[in-house]
Amino acid sequence: TIMGLKDIYMAFCLFGDRNNKGTMNGRQFQKFCRDNGLISGPNAQTDCDIFFKKIIPKGKRVMLYSHFRQACEILAKGIYGD
């Protein structure tokens, strides 16, 4: 079956936390980026951390689905252009 974006988001939210109700931490976001070939190279983990911190609101430690959608849009533009 083809998974929708929200299904993919929830699958990665559950990674390492089966009781998660829909928030994604930096480690889970890194796994999403790595597993989908969105980051690579020697600074990939650091770049992903910096990007994660730019997307989530100041003072927060997790992203919501709305932040994830925004992150995917920015990543797609960076990879494929406008």
Buried (B, 14 or more C-beta within 10 A) or exposed (E): EEEEEEEBBBEBBBBEEEEBEEBBBBBBBBBBBBEEEBBEEEEBBEBBBEBBEEBBEEEEEBBBBEBBBBBBEEBEEEEEEE
